[in-house]
Amino acid sequence: MTYSYQKAEQTEKEAIFKLYCLVMRSYVSEIWGWDEAWQDEDFSTYFDPKRIMLVHKERELVGYSHVENRDGQLFIRMIVVHPHHQRKGIGRKLLEFVITSGKEQSKRIGLEVFKINHEAKKFYERHGFNVEGETSSSYVMGLMPNNQVNKNASR
């Protein structure tokens, strides 16, 4: 299966939001309840196509990552993969792009993952992220990419 990766365009905002809703609605609903208007407004507030990497299979949007520069680090706002395309290496490849960027910029990488999203937490741990704190709903995780390189080199 061939996937293509490219930066987002402003015109793709609606498709990206639709994928976000499909993947994240159950988690958000369980934690806070889903408010469509609030979600739409929040998504629009933080939408920045320059910071979003899209994944397509032919013409279908199947995943994306959204990475911000926050507090001197790269912050993974979101990695989303359509349920029918999970466990096919898409999330790993999106994360590898971020880790490579962190290495190139000598920046640590941070993220928050919902406590109820056990699979995502395990995914990040497998890639060297450690829990550094928590909020009421999320684990705060981080990685210094250069440390990841050293860990893998010794295996």
Buried (B, 14 or more C-beta within 10 A) or exposed (E): EEBEBEEBEEEBBEBBBEBBBEBBEEBBEEBEEBEEEEBEEEBEEEBEBEBBBBBBBEEEBBBBBBBBEEEEBBBBBBBBBBEEBBEBEBBBBBBEBBBEBBBEEEBBBBBBBBBEBEEBBEBBBEBBBEEEEEEEBBBBBBBBBEEBEEEEEEE
